[in-house]
Structures are given as C-alpha cells and as structure tokens.
Amino acid sequence: MITGNIMYKFFVFSFMSLFLVGCVTTPKTQMTPLEIQSMQVKKYENNKDVVFSSVVSMFQDLGYIINSADKDTGFISAVSATQSDKNYAFWTGGSRTSQTNATSYIEKIGKYTRVRLNFVETTEKSSAYGRQDKEEIPILDVKLYQSAFERIENGIFVRSEK
C-alpha cells in the first residue's frame, strides 16, 4: 500500500513538472540602445537633398503614406495602410486594426548625411462595449532596416546619375 502511494505521488509530481515546464516562455532578447541605434542609422556621402528625396521614395515604394516631410528639419513621418482583423471582429464583436508608423531623421554631419529610421507597429482594439486599447511596439527586425536602407541606396544611385 505504501509503495502504491509513493508511485502515485511520483506520477502526479512528474506530470505536474512536465506541465509547468511546458508553460515556461523564453524571454525576449533585449537590445541595448547602442545596438538599436546601430541598426537604425546609416551614413551616406551624398548631399542632404538627394538623401532626403531617396528616403521619401523608399517610404512610398514600401506603400507608406507620407504624413509630413520637412527638408529643413530633415524629419519625415509616414504610416502604412491600416489592416483590419476580420476574425477578431467576428468572434468578439469588437475591432482590431494594426498599422506601422515610421519616422526618419536626416541630418548633415560634416561630409556625411546621416539617416535614422524608426518603425513602430501600432495595434488598436475596441470591444463591443466601447473599451479601447492601443499598443505600440518598436519593430527591431534587422532585415526590415537593411531592406529600407538598400532602397534608399538605390534611390541615391538613381538620383546621383543625373
């Protein structure tokens, strides 16, 4: 009888241990501010006007709508088209939309023109009862920034040929 009780406790303990281990989530890797900046910044040996126009073209090529662009300050603000989650609306009666906000800052530093890009994913939810939530998460995907900078470089190349 004692052996059966010990076996039962061992079985329950083993099962619960496996259950709890399965619930453990892996922590997100945290990037340092310097790592984020190095991913978001690129320098070019071209004048600010050419680089500015190339950044505007890059946003447009990626399907963004330019909210504002000021060549004097070097600031560009753009937003992607809004995507609506139809399944969320069907199952919850609420709505969930997401879009990407993007900014760039272009400045002349010595003989270089420096570009810093920033992409943020914005998700807005509203329930059938009127409650609203908004979540903004910085996009820290190296491939996204590399792709954007490649498009800027292509734009600079085309504009420099003239």
CNS distance restraints for C-alpha pairs under 8 A (distance, minus, plus):
assign (resid   1 and name CA) (resid   5 and name CA) 6.36 0.50 0.50
assign (resid   2 and name CA) (resid   6 and name CA) 6.24 0.50 0.50
assign (resid   3 and name CA) (resid   7 and name CA) 6.13 0.50 0.50
assign (resid   4 and name CA) (resid   8 and name CA) 6.08 0.50 0.50
assign (resid   5 and name CA) (resid   9 and name CA) 6.20 0.50 0.50
assign (resid   6 and name CA) (resid  10 and name CA) 6.06 0.50 0.50
assign (resid   7 and name CA) (resid  11 and name CA) 6.06 0.50 0.50
assign (resid   8 and name CA) (resid  12 and name CA) 6.18 0.50 0.50
assign (resid   9 and name CA) (resid  13 and name CA) 5.96 0.50 0.50
assign (resid  10 and name CA) (resid  14 and name CA) 6.00 0.50 0.50
assign (resid  11 and name CA) (resid  15 and name CA) 6.09 0.50 0.50
assign (resid  12 and name CA) (resid  16 and name CA) 6.08 0.50 0.50
assign (resid  13 and name CA) (resid  17 and name CA) 6.03 0.50 0.50
assign (resid  14 and name CA) (resid  18 and name CA) 6.27 0.50 0.50
assign (resid  15 and name CA) (resid  19 and name CA) 6.20 0.50 0.50
assign (resid  16 and name CA) (resid  20 and name CA) 6.11 0.50 0.50
assign (resid  17 and name CA) (resid  21 and name CA) 6.08 0.50 0.50
assign (resid  18 and name CA) (resid  22 and name CA) 6.16 0.50 0.50
assign (resid  19 and name CA) (resid  23 and name CA) 6.71 0.50 0.50
assign (resid  20 and name CA) (resid  24 and name CA) 6.88 0.50 0.50
assign (resid  31 and name CA) (resid  35 and name CA) 5.93 0.50 0.50
assign (resid  31 and name CA) (resid  36 and name CA) 6.33 0.50 0.50
assign (resid  32 and name CA) (resid  36 and name CA) 6.33 0.50 0.50
assign (resid  33 and name CA) (resid  37 and name CA) 6.10 0.50 0.50
assign (resid  34 and name CA) (resid  38 and name CA) 6.11 0.50 0.50
assign (resid  35 and name CA) (resid  39 and name CA) 6.34 0.50 0.50
assign (resid  36 and name CA) (resid  40 and name CA) 6.26 0.50 0.50
assign (resid  36 and name CA) (resid 140 and name CA) 7.31 0.50 0.50
assign (resid  37 and name CA) (resid  41 and name CA) 5.94 0.50 0.50
assign (resid  37 and name CA) (resid 116 and name CA) 7.91 0.50 0.50
assign (resid  38 and name CA) (resid  42 and name CA) 7.82 0.50 0.50
assign (resid  39 and name CA) (resid 142 and name CA) 6.41 0.50 0.50
assign (resid  39 and name CA) (resid 145 and name CA) 6.84 0.50 0.50
assign (resid  40 and name CA) (resid 116 and name CA) 5.33 0.50 0.50
assign (resid  40 and name CA) (resid 117 and name CA) 5.20 0.50 0.50
assign (resid  40 and name CA) (resid 118 and name CA) 6.57 0.50 0.50
assign (resid  40 and name CA) (resid 145 and name CA) 6.47 0.50 0.50
assign (resid  41 and name CA) (resid 114 and name CA) 6.99 0.50 0.50
assign (resid  41 and name CA) (resid 115 and name CA) 5.56 0.50 0.50
assign (resid  41 and name CA) (resid 116 and name CA) 4.39 0.50 0.50
assign (resid  41 and name CA) (resid 117 and name CA) 6.59 0.50 0.50
assign (resid  42 and name CA) (resid 114 and name CA) 5.86 0.50 0.50
assign (resid  42 and name CA) (resid 115 and name CA) 5.41 0.50 0.50
assign (resid  42 and name CA) (resid 116 and name CA) 6.67 0.50 0.50
assign (resid  42 and name CA) (resid 149 and name CA) 7.56 0.50 0.50
assign (resid  43 and name CA) (resid 112 and name CA) 6.04 0.50 0.50
assign (resid  43 and name CA) (resid 113 and name CA) 5.62 0.50 0.50
assign (resid  43 and name CA) (resid 114 and name CA) 4.40 0.50 0.50
assign (resid  43 and name CA) (resid 115 and name CA) 6.26 0.50 0.50
assign (resid  44 and name CA) (resid  51 and name CA) 7.80 0.50 0.50
assign (resid  44 and name CA) (resid 112 and name CA) 5.46 0.50 0.50
assign (resid  44 and name CA) (resid 113 and name CA) 5.16 0.50 0.50
assign (resid  44 and name CA) (resid 114 and name CA) 6.35 0.50 0.50
assign (resid  45 and name CA) (resid 111 and name CA) 6.45 0.50 0.50
assign (resid  45 and name CA) (resid 112 and name CA) 4.84 0.50 0.50
assign (resid  45 and name CA) (resid 113 and name CA) 6.28 0.50 0.50
assign (resid  46 and name CA) (resid  50 and name CA) 6.77 0.50 0.50
assign (resid  46 and name CA) (resid  51 and name CA) 6.69 0.50 0.50
assign (resid  46 and name CA) (resid 111 and name CA) 7.99 0.50 0.50
assign (resid  46 and name CA) (resid 112 and name CA) 6.67 0.50 0.50
assign (resid  46 and name CA) (resid 113 and name CA) 6.34 0.50 0.50
assign (resid  46 and name CA) (resid 156 and name CA) 7.86 0.50 0.50
assign (resid  47 and name CA) (resid  51 and name CA) 6.49 0.50 0.50
assign (resid  47 and name CA) (resid 108 and name CA) 7.83 0.50 0.50
assign (resid  47 and name CA) (resid 112 and name CA) 7.62 0.50 0.50
assign (resid  47 and name CA) (resid 113 and name CA) 6.44 0.50 0.50
assign (resid  48 and name CA) (resid  52 and name CA) 5.82 0.50 0.50
assign (resid  48 and name CA) (resid 106 and name CA) 7.34 0.50 0.50
assign (resid  48 and name CA) (resid 107 and name CA) 7.07 0.50 0.50
assign (resid  48 and name CA) (resid 108 and name CA) 6.37 0.50 0.50
assign (resid  48 and name CA) (resid 113 and name CA) 5.80 0.50 0.50
assign (resid  49 and name CA) (resid  53 and name CA) 6.23 0.50 0.50
assign (resid  49 and name CA) (resid  71 and name CA) 7.45 0.50 0.50
assign (resid  50 and name CA) (resid  54 and name CA) 6.21 0.50 0.50
assign (resid  50 and name CA) (resid 156 and name CA) 6.26 0.50 0.50
assign (resid  50 and name CA) (resid 159 and name CA) 6.59 0.50 0.50
assign (resid  50 and name CA) (resid 160 and name CA) 7.59 0.50 0.50
assign (resid  51 and name CA) (resid  55 and name CA) 6.21 0.50 0.50
assign (resid  51 and name CA) (resid 106 and name CA) 7.88 0.50 0.50
assign (resid  51 and name CA) (resid 113 and name CA) 7.31 0.50 0.50
assign (resid  51 and name CA) (resid 152 and name CA) 7.45 0.50 0.50
assign (resid  51 and name CA) (resid 156 and name CA) 6.18 0.50 0.50
assign (resid  52 and name CA) (resid  56 and name CA) 6.41 0.50 0.50
assign (resid  52 and name CA) (resid  71 and name CA) 6.87 0.50 0.50
assign (resid  52 and name CA) (resid  74 and name CA) 7.14 0.50 0.50
assign (resid  52 and name CA) (resid 106 and name CA) 6.78 0.50 0.50
assign (resid  53 and name CA) (resid  57 and name CA) 6.22 0.50 0.50
assign (resid  53 and name CA) (resid 155 and name CA) 7.95 0.50 0.50
assign (resid  54 and name CA) (resid  58 and name CA) 6.10 0.50 0.50
assign (resid  54 and name CA) (resid 151 and name CA) 7.99 0.50 0.50
assign (resid  54 and name CA) (resid 152 and name CA) 5.25 0.50 0.50
assign (resid  54 and name CA) (resid 153 and name CA) 7.64 0.50 0.50
assign (resid  54 and name CA) (resid 155 and name CA) 4.77 0.50 0.50
assign (resid  54 and name CA) (resid 156 and name CA) 5.77 0.50 0.50
assign (resid  54 and name CA) (resid 159 and name CA) 7.95 0.50 0.50
assign (resid  55 and name CA) (resid  59 and name CA) 6.40 0.50 0.50
assign (resid  55 and name CA) (resid 104 and name CA) 7.92 0.50 0.50
assign (resid  55 and name CA) (resid 152 and name CA) 5.61 0.50 0.50
assign (resid  55 and name CA) (resid 155 and name CA) 7.82 0.50 0.50
assign (resid  56 and name CA) (resid  60 and name CA) 6.38 0.50 0.50
assign (resid  56 and name CA) (resid  66 and name CA) 7.67 0.50 0.50
assign (resid  56 and name CA) (resid  69 and name CA) 7.93 0.50 0.50
assign (resid  56 and name CA) (resid  76 and name CA) 7.53 0.50 0.50
assign (resid  57 and name CA) (resid  61 and name CA) 5.96 0.50 0.50
assign (resid  57 and name CA) (resid 152 and name CA) 7.67 0.50 0.50
assign (resid  57 and name CA) (resid 155 and name CA) 7.13 0.50 0.50
assign (resid  58 and name CA) (resid  62 and name CA) 6.26 0.50 0.50
assign (resid  58 and name CA) (resid 148 and name CA) 6.67 0.50 0.50
assign (resid  58 and name CA) (resid 151 and name CA) 5.67 0.50 0.50
assign (resid  58 and name CA) (resid 152 and name CA) 5.76 0.50 0.50
assign (resid  58 and name CA) (resid 155 and name CA) 7.48 0.50 0.50
assign (resid  59 and name CA) (resid  63 and name CA) 6.49 0.50 0.50
assign (resid  59 and name CA) (resid  64 and name CA) 5.22 0.50 0.50
assign (resid  59 and name CA) (resid  65 and name CA) 7.48 0.50 0.50
assign (resid  59 and name CA) (resid  66 and name CA) 7.46 0.50 0.50
assign (resid  59 and name CA) (resid  78 and name CA) 7.14 0.50 0.50
assign (resid  60 and name CA) (resid  64 and name CA) 5.17 0.50 0.50
assign (resid  60 and name CA) (resid  65 and name CA) 6.64 0.50 0.50
assign (resid  60 and name CA) (resid  66 and name CA) 7.48 0.50 0.50
assign (resid  63 and name CA) (resid  80 and name CA) 6.35 0.50 0.50
assign (resid  63 and name CA) (resid  81 and name CA) 7.43 0.50 0.50
assign (resid  64 and name CA) (resid  78 and name CA) 5.89 0.50 0.50
assign (resid  64 and name CA) (resid  79 and name CA) 5.22 0.50 0.50
assign (resid  64 and name CA) (resid  80 and name CA) 4.38 0.50 0.50
assign (resid  64 and name CA) (resid  81 and name CA) 6.79 0.50 0.50
assign (resid  65 and name CA) (resid  78 and name CA) 5.36 0.50 0.50
assign (resid  65 and name CA) (resid  79 and name CA) 5.27 0.50 0.50
assign (resid  65 and name CA) (resid  80 and name CA) 6.08 0.50 0.50
assign (resid  65 and name CA) (resid  81 and name CA) 7.47 0.50 0.50
assign (resid  66 and name CA) (resid  76 and name CA) 7.44 0.50 0.50
assign (resid  66 and name CA) (resid  77 and name CA) 6.07 0.50 0.50
assign (resid  66 and name CA) (resid  78 and name CA) 4.26 0.50 0.50
assign (resid  66 and name CA) (resid  79 and name CA) 6.59 0.50 0.50
assign (resid  67 and name CA) (resid  76 and name CA) 7.67 0.50 0.50
assign (resid  67 and name CA) (resid  77 and name CA) 5.36 0.50 0.50
assign (resid  67 and name CA) (resid  78 and name CA) 5.08 0.50 0.50
assign (resid  67 and name CA) (resid  79 and name CA) 7.01 0.50 0.50
assign (resid  68 and name CA) (resid  75 and name CA) 7.82 0.50 0.50
assign (resid  68 and name CA) (resid  76 and name CA) 5.63 0.50 0.50
assign (resid  68 and name CA) (resid  77 and name CA) 5.17 0.50 0.50
assign (resid  68 and name CA) (resid  78 and name CA) 6.98 0.50 0.50
assign (resid  69 and name CA) (resid  74 and name CA) 7.50 0.50 0.50
assign (resid  69 and name CA) (resid  75 and name CA) 5.91 0.50 0.50
assign (resid  69 and name CA) (resid  76 and name CA) 4.33 0.50 0.50
assign (resid  69 and name CA) (resid  77 and name CA) 6.44 0.50 0.50
assign (resid  70 and name CA) (resid  74 and name CA) 5.67 0.50 0.50
assign (resid  70 and name CA) (resid  75 and name CA) 5.55 0.50 0.50
assign (resid  70 and name CA) (resid  76 and name CA) 6.47 0.50 0.50
assign (resid  71 and name CA) (resid  75 and name CA) 6.95 0.50 0.50
assign (resid  73 and name CA) (resid 105 and name CA) 7.99 0.50 0.50
assign (resid  73 and name CA) (resid 106 and name CA) 7.74 0.50 0.50
assign (resid  73 and name CA) (resid 107 and name CA) 7.83 0.50 0.50
assign (resid  74 and name CA) (resid 104 and name CA) 7.72 0.50 0.50
assign (resid  74 and name CA) (resid 105 and name CA) 5.34 0.50 0.50
assign (resid  74 and name CA) (resid 106 and name CA) 4.49 0.50 0.50
assign (resid  74 and name CA) (resid 107 and name CA) 6.06 0.50 0.50
assign (resid  75 and name CA) (resid 103 and name CA) 7.23 0.50 0.50
assign (resid  75 and name CA) (resid 104 and name CA) 5.76 0.50 0.50
assign (resid  75 and name CA) (resid 105 and name CA) 4.69 0.50 0.50
assign (resid  75 and name CA) (resid 106 and name CA) 6.42 0.50 0.50
assign (resid  76 and name CA) (resid 103 and name CA) 5.49 0.50 0.50
assign (resid  76 and name CA) (resid 104 and name CA) 5.15 0.50 0.50
assign (resid  76 and name CA) (resid 105 and name CA) 6.57 0.50 0.50
assign (resid  77 and name CA) (resid 101 and name CA) 7.66 0.50 0.50
assign (resid  77 and name CA) (resid 102 and name CA) 5.92 0.50 0.50
assign (resid  77 and name CA) (resid 103 and name CA) 4.51 0.50 0.50
assign (resid  77 and name CA) (resid 104 and name CA) 6.69 0.50 0.50
assign (resid  78 and name CA) (resid 101 and name CA) 6.04 0.50 0.50
assign (resid  78 and name CA) (resid 102 and name CA) 5.11 0.50 0.50
assign (resid  78 and name CA) (resid 103 and name CA) 6.17 0.50 0.50
assign (resid  79 and name CA) (resid  99 and name CA) 7.10 0.50 0.50
assign (resid  79 and name CA) (resid 100 and name CA) 5.77 0.50 0.50
assign (resid  79 and name CA) (resid 101 and name CA) 4.49 0.50 0.50
assign (resid  79 and name CA) (resid 102 and name CA) 5.91 0.50 0.50
assign (resid  80 and name CA) (resid  99 and name CA) 5.63 0.50 0.50
assign (resid  80 and name CA) (resid 100 and name CA) 5.22 0.50 0.50
assign (resid  80 and name CA) (resid 101 and name CA) 6.49 0.50 0.50
assign (resid  81 and name CA) (resid  99 and name CA) 6.21 0.50 0.50
assign (resid  81 and name CA) (resid 100 and name CA) 7.83 0.50 0.50
assign (resid  82 and name CA) (resid  97 and name CA) 6.48 0.50 0.50
assign (resid  82 and name CA) (resid  98 and name CA) 5.74 0.50 0.50
assign (resid  82 and name CA) (resid  99 and name CA) 4.86 0.50 0.50
assign (resid  83 and name CA) (resid  97 and name CA) 5.45 0.50 0.50
assign (resid  83 and name CA) (resid  98 and name CA) 5.29 0.50 0.50
assign (resid  83 and name CA) (resid  99 and name CA) 6.27 0.50 0.50
assign (resid  84 and name CA) (resid  95 and name CA) 7.45 0.50 0.50
assign (resid  84 and name CA) (resid  96 and name CA) 5.96 0.50 0.50
assign (resid  84 and name CA) (resid  97 and name CA) 4.40 0.50 0.50
assign (resid  84 and name CA) (resid  98 and name CA) 6.62 0.50 0.50
assign (resid  85 and name CA) (resid  89 and name CA) 6.63 0.50 0.50
assign (resid  85 and name CA) (resid  95 and name CA) 7.02 0.50 0.50
assign (resid  85 and name CA) (resid  96 and name CA) 5.51 0.50 0.50
assign (resid  85 and name CA) (resid  97 and name CA) 6.11 0.50 0.50
assign (resid  86 and name CA) (resid  90 and name CA) 6.22 0.50 0.50
assign (resid  86 and name CA) (resid  95 and name CA) 7.78 0.50 0.50
assign (resid  87 and name CA) (resid  91 and name CA) 6.15 0.50 0.50
assign (resid  88 and name CA) (resid  92 and name CA) 5.78 0.50 0.50
assign (resid  88 and name CA) (resid  93 and name CA) 7.39 0.50 0.50
assign (resid  88 and name CA) (resid  94 and name CA) 6.90 0.50 0.50
assign (resid  88 and name CA) (resid  95 and name CA) 6.41 0.50 0.50
assign (resid  88 and name CA) (resid  96 and name CA) 6.54 0.50 0.50
assign (resid  89 and name CA) (resid  93 and name CA) 4.85 0.50 0.50
assign (resid  89 and name CA) (resid  94 and name CA) 4.94 0.50 0.50
assign (resid  89 and name CA) (resid  95 and name CA) 4.98 0.50 0.50
assign (resid  89 and name CA) (resid  96 and name CA) 7.14 0.50 0.50
assign (resid  90 and name CA) (resid  94 and name CA) 7.86 0.50 0.50
assign (resid  92 and name CA) (resid 127 and name CA) 7.33 0.50 0.50
assign (resid  92 and name CA) (resid 128 and name CA) 7.40 0.50 0.50
assign (resid  93 and name CA) (resid 127 and name CA) 6.70 0.50 0.50
assign (resid  93 and name CA) (resid 128 and name CA) 5.27 0.50 0.50
assign (resid  94 and name CA) (resid 125 and name CA) 7.25 0.50 0.50
assign (resid  94 and name CA) (resid 126 and name CA) 5.36 0.50 0.50
assign (resid  94 and name CA) (resid 127 and name CA) 4.12 0.50 0.50
assign (resid  94 and name CA) (resid 128 and name CA) 4.70 0.50 0.50
assign (resid  95 and name CA) (resid 125 and name CA) 5.59 0.50 0.50
assign (resid  95 and name CA) (resid 126 and name CA) 5.28 0.50 0.50
assign (resid  95 and name CA) (resid 127 and name CA) 6.54 0.50 0.50
assign (resid  96 and name CA) (resid 123 and name CA) 6.95 0.50 0.50
assign (resid  96 and name CA) (resid 124 and name CA) 5.60 0.50 0.50
assign (resid  96 and name CA) (resid 125 and name CA) 4.36 0.50 0.50
assign (resid  96 and name CA) (resid 126 and name CA) 6.57 0.50 0.50
assign (resid  97 and name CA) (resid 123 and name CA) 5.67 0.50 0.50
assign (resid  97 and name CA) (resid 124 and name CA) 5.33 0.50 0.50
assign (resid  97 and name CA) (resid 125 and name CA) 6.58 0.50 0.50
assign (resid  98 and name CA) (resid 121 and name CA) 7.05 0.50 0.50
assign (resid  98 and name CA) (resid 122 and name CA) 5.47 0.50 0.50
assign (resid  98 and name CA) (resid 123 and name CA) 4.27 0.50 0.50
assign (resid  98 and name CA) (resid 124 and name CA) 6.30 0.50 0.50
assign (resid  99 and name CA) (resid 121 and name CA) 5.95 0.50 0.50
assign (resid  99 and name CA) (resid 122 and name CA) 5.43 0.50 0.50
assign (resid  99 and name CA) (resid 123 and name CA) 6.70 0.50 0.50
assign (resid 100 and name CA) (resid 119 and name CA) 6.59 0.50 0.50
assign (resid 100 and name CA) (resid 120 and name CA) 5.55 0.50 0.50
assign (resid 100 and name CA) (resid 121 and name CA) 4.50 0.50 0.50
assign (resid 100 and name CA) (resid 122 and name CA) 5.92 0.50 0.50
assign (resid 101 and name CA) (resid 119 and name CA) 5.81 0.50 0.50
assign (resid 101 and name CA) (resid 120 and name CA) 5.20 0.50 0.50
assign (resid 101 and name CA) (resid 121 and name CA) 6.39 0.50 0.50
assign (resid 101 and name CA) (resid 122 and name CA) 7.06 0.50 0.50
assign (resid 102 and name CA) (resid 117 and name CA) 7.27 0.50 0.50
assign (resid 102 and name CA) (resid 118 and name CA) 5.53 0.50 0.50
assign (resid 102 and name CA) (resid 119 and name CA) 4.49 0.50 0.50
assign (resid 102 and name CA) (resid 120 and name CA) 6.33 0.50 0.50
assign (resid 103 and name CA) (resid 117 and name CA) 5.87 0.50 0.50
assign (resid 103 and name CA) (resid 118 and name CA) 5.26 0.50 0.50
assign (resid 103 and name CA) (resid 119 and name CA) 6.73 0.50 0.50
assign (resid 104 and name CA) (resid 115 and name CA) 6.76 0.50 0.50
assign (resid 104 and name CA) (resid 116 and name CA) 5.42 0.50 0.50
assign (resid 104 and name CA) (resid 117 and name CA) 4.46 0.50 0.50
assign (resid 104 and name CA) (resid 118 and name CA) 6.28 0.50 0.50
assign (resid 105 and name CA) (resid 115 and name CA) 5.76 0.50 0.50
assign (resid 105 and name CA) (resid 116 and name CA) 5.25 0.50 0.50
assign (resid 105 and name CA) (resid 117 and name CA) 6.75 0.50 0.50
assign (resid 106 and name CA) (resid 113 and name CA) 6.85 0.50 0.50
assign (resid 106 and name CA) (resid 114 and name CA) 5.65 0.50 0.50
assign (resid 106 and name CA) (resid 115 and name CA) 4.61 0.50 0.50
assign (resid 106 and name CA) (resid 116 and name CA) 6.60 0.50 0.50
assign (resid 107 and name CA) (resid 113 and name CA) 5.67 0.50 0.50
assign (resid 107 and name CA) (resid 114 and name CA) 5.32 0.50 0.50
assign (resid 107 and name CA) (resid 115 and name CA) 6.74 0.50 0.50
assign (resid 108 and name CA) (resid 112 and name CA) 5.97 0.50 0.50
assign (resid 108 and name CA) (resid 113 and name CA) 4.46 0.50 0.50
assign (resid 108 and name CA) (resid 114 and name CA) 6.20 0.50 0.50
assign (resid 109 and name CA) (resid 113 and name CA) 5.96 0.50 0.50
assign (resid 109 and name CA) (resid 114 and name CA) 6.80 0.50 0.50
assign (resid 117 and name CA) (resid 145 and name CA) 7.58 0.50 0.50
assign (resid 118 and name CA) (resid 138 and name CA) 7.79 0.50 0.50
assign (resid 118 and name CA) (resid 139 and name CA) 7.85 0.50 0.50
assign (resid 119 and name CA) (resid 138 and name CA) 6.15 0.50 0.50
assign (resid 119 and name CA) (resid 139 and name CA) 5.50 0.50 0.50
assign (resid 119 and name CA) (resid 140 and name CA) 7.97 0.50 0.50
assign (resid 120 and name CA) (resid 136 and name CA) 6.33 0.50 0.50
assign (resid 120 and name CA) (resid 137 and name CA) 5.53 0.50 0.50
assign (resid 120 and name CA) (resid 138 and name CA) 4.26 0.50 0.50
assign (resid 120 and name CA) (resid 139 and name CA) 5.34 0.50 0.50
assign (resid 121 and name CA) (resid 136 and name CA) 5.61 0.50 0.50
assign (resid 121 and name CA) (resid 137 and name CA) 5.21 0.50 0.50
assign (resid 121 and name CA) (resid 138 and name CA) 6.18 0.50 0.50
assign (resid 121 and name CA) (resid 139 and name CA) 6.43 0.50 0.50
assign (resid 122 and name CA) (resid 134 and name CA) 7.10 0.50 0.50
assign (resid 122 and name CA) (resid 135 and name CA) 5.69 0.50 0.50
assign (resid 122 and name CA) (resid 136 and name CA) 4.44 0.50 0.50
assign (resid 122 and name CA) (resid 137 and name CA) 6.52 0.50 0.50
assign (resid 123 and name CA) (resid 134 and name CA) 5.74 0.50 0.50
assign (resid 123 and name CA) (resid 135 and name CA) 5.20 0.50 0.50
assign (resid 123 and name CA) (resid 136 and name CA) 6.47 0.50 0.50
assign (resid 124 and name CA) (resid 132 and name CA) 7.24 0.50 0.50
assign (resid 124 and name CA) (resid 133 and name CA) 5.68 0.50 0.50
assign (resid 124 and name CA) (resid 134 and name CA) 4.43 0.50 0.50
assign (resid 124 and name CA) (resid 135 and name CA) 6.43 0.50 0.50
assign (resid 125 and name CA) (resid 132 and name CA) 5.57 0.50 0.50
assign (resid 125 and name CA) (resid 133 and name CA) 5.10 0.50 0.50
assign (resid 125 and name CA) (resid 134 and name CA) 6.39 0.50 0.50
assign (resid 126 and name CA) (resid 130 and name CA) 6.17 0.50 0.50
assign (resid 126 and name CA) (resid 131 and name CA) 5.40 0.50 0.50
assign (resid 126 and name CA) (resid 132 and name CA) 4.28 0.50 0.50
assign (resid 126 and name CA) (resid 133 and name CA) 6.36 0.50 0.50
assign (resid 127 and name CA) (resid 131 and name CA) 5.27 0.50 0.50
assign (resid 127 and name CA) (resid 132 and name CA) 6.60 0.50 0.50
assign (resid 141 and name CA) (resid 145 and name CA) 6.88 0.50 0.50
assign (resid 142 and name CA) (resid 146 and name CA) 6.17 0.50 0.50
assign (resid 143 and name CA) (resid 147 and name CA) 6.02 0.50 0.50
assign (resid 144 and name CA) (resid 148 and name CA) 6.25 0.50 0.50
assign (resid 145 and name CA) (resid 149 and name CA) 6.12 0.50 0.50
assign (resid 146 and name CA) (resid 150 and name CA) 6.11 0.50 0.50
assign (resid 147 and name CA) (resid 151 and name CA) 6.38 0.50 0.50
assign (resid 148 and name CA) (resid 152 and name CA) 6.34 0.50 0.50
assign (resid 149 and name CA) (resid 153 and name CA) 6.12 0.50 0.50
assign (resid 150 and name CA) (resid 154 and name CA) 6.24 0.50 0.50
assign (resid 151 and name CA) (resid 155 and name CA) 6.22 0.50 0.50
assign (resid 152 and name CA) (resid 156 and name CA) 6.16 0.50 0.50
assign (resid 153 and name CA) (resid 157 and name CA) 6.12 0.50 0.50
assign (resid 154 and name CA) (resid 158 and name CA) 6.26 0.50 0.50
assign (resid 155 and name CA) (resid 159 and name CA) 6.16 0.50 0.50
assign (resid 156 and name CA) (resid 160 and name CA) 5.89 0.50 0.50
assign (resid 157 and name CA) (resid 161 and name CA) 6.35 0.50 0.50
assign (resid 158 and name CA) (resid 162 and name CA) 7.33 0.50 0.50
